[in-house]
Amino acid sequence: MNDLLTVTEVARTLRLSKLAIYRRIADGSLGAIRLGPPPAGRLRIPAAELERFLEASSHEHAKSGAAAVSSVGSGAGTTGAPAPSRRSASAAPADRG
């Protein structure tokens, strides 16, 4: 039989909250099986499904990372100069000398 993982075990492995794992299950990006009748049946994630999820996530991360890297050098919206101070001249402390 395949190894079945609890939501807590998967959350710890991925360093995510249990709520985040439940959301991935609900949106279909992470497959799970229910042991017992709903709504009380316990959810379990097959280890093979976790591996598939990690593979899919790493491919998506690689795609988005490549897009982010290519936009960094384009100069779109960035000058490399520090952001101007939000402090106005009227907000400067008065010289009490």
C-alpha positions as CSV (number, residue, x, y, z in Angstrom):
1,M,0.0,0.0,0.0
2,N,1.1,3.5,-0.7
3,D,2.2,5.8,2.1
4,L,-0.6,8.1,3.2
5,L,0.2,11.4,4.8
6,T,-1.9,13.5,7.1
7,V,-2.6,17.2,6.3
8,T,-0.3,18.1,9.3
9,E,2.5,16.0,7.9
10,V,2.3,17.6,4.5
11,A,2.0,21.1,6.1
12,R,5.2,20.4,8.1
13,T,7.0,19.1,5.0
14,L,6.1,22.1,2.9
15,R,6.5,24.6,5.8
16,L,2.9,25.8,5.2
17,S,-0.1,26.1,7.4
18,K,-2.7,23.4,7.5
19,L,-5.2,25.9,6.1
20,A,-2.9,26.4,3.1
21,I,-2.9,22.6,2.5
22,Y,-6.7,22.4,2.8
23,R,-6.9,25.2,0.2
24,R,-4.6,23.4,-2.2
25,I,-6.8,20.3,-1.8
26,A,-10.0,22.3,-2.3
27,D,-8.7,24.0,-5.5
28,G,-7.5,20.7,-6.9
29,S,-3.8,21.4,-7.1
30,L,-3.1,18.8,-4.4
31,G,-4.9,15.5,-4.5
32,A,-6.2,13.8,-1.4
33,I,-8.5,10.9,-0.4
34,R,-11.1,10.9,2.3
35,L,-11.1,7.9,4.7
36,G,-14.6,7.5,5.9
37,P,-17.9,9.2,5.0
38,P,-18.0,13.0,4.6
39,P,-17.9,15.3,6.4
40,A,-16.2,13.5,9.2
41,G,-13.9,11.4,7.0
42,R,-10.2,12.1,7.5
43,L,-8.2,13.4,4.6
44,R,-5.0,11.7,3.6
45,I,-2.5,12.7,0.9
46,P,-0.7,9.9,-0.9
47,A,3.1,10.3,-0.9
48,A,3.1,10.0,-4.7
49,E,0.6,12.9,-4.9
50,L,2.9,15.0,-2.8
51,E,5.8,14.2,-5.1
52,R,3.7,15.2,-8.1
53,F,2.6,18.4,-6.4
54,L,6.3,19.3,-5.7
55,E,7.3,18.6,-9.3
56,A,4.5,20.7,-10.6
57,S,5.3,23.5,-8.2
58,S,9.0,23.5,-9.1
59,H,8.2,23.7,-12.8
60,E,5.8,26.6,-12.2
61,H,8.4,28.3,-10.0
62,A,11.1,27.9,-12.7
63,K,8.8,29.5,-15.3
64,S,7.8,32.4,-13.1
65,G,11.4,32.9,-12.0
66,A,12.7,33.1,-15.6
67,A,10.0,35.8,-16.3
68,A,11.0,37.8,-13.2
69,V,14.7,37.7,-14.1
70,S,14.1,38.8,-17.6
71,S,12.0,41.8,-16.4
72,V,14.6,42.9,-13.9
73,G,17.1,44.1,-16.5
74,S,14.5,45.8,-18.7
75,G,14.5,48.9,-16.5
76,A,10.8,49.0,-16.4
77,G,9.9,51.3,-13.6
78,T,13.3,51.2,-11.8
79,T,16.2,53.6,-12.0
80,G,18.5,52.1,-9.3
81,A,18.3,55.4,-7.4
82,P,17.2,55.4,-3.8
83,A,13.6,56.4,-3.2
84,P,13.0,60.0,-2.2
85,S,12.4,60.8,1.4
86,R,8.8,61.2,2.5
87,R,9.8,63.8,5.0
88,S,8.9,67.3,3.9
89,A,10.8,70.5,4.7
90,S,8.0,71.7,7.0
91,A,8.3,68.5,9.0
92,A,12.0,69.1,9.7
93,P,12.9,70.1,13.3
94,A,13.3,73.8,13.8
95,D,16.8,75.1,14.6
96,R,16.5,76.4,18.2
97,G,20.1,77.7,18.4
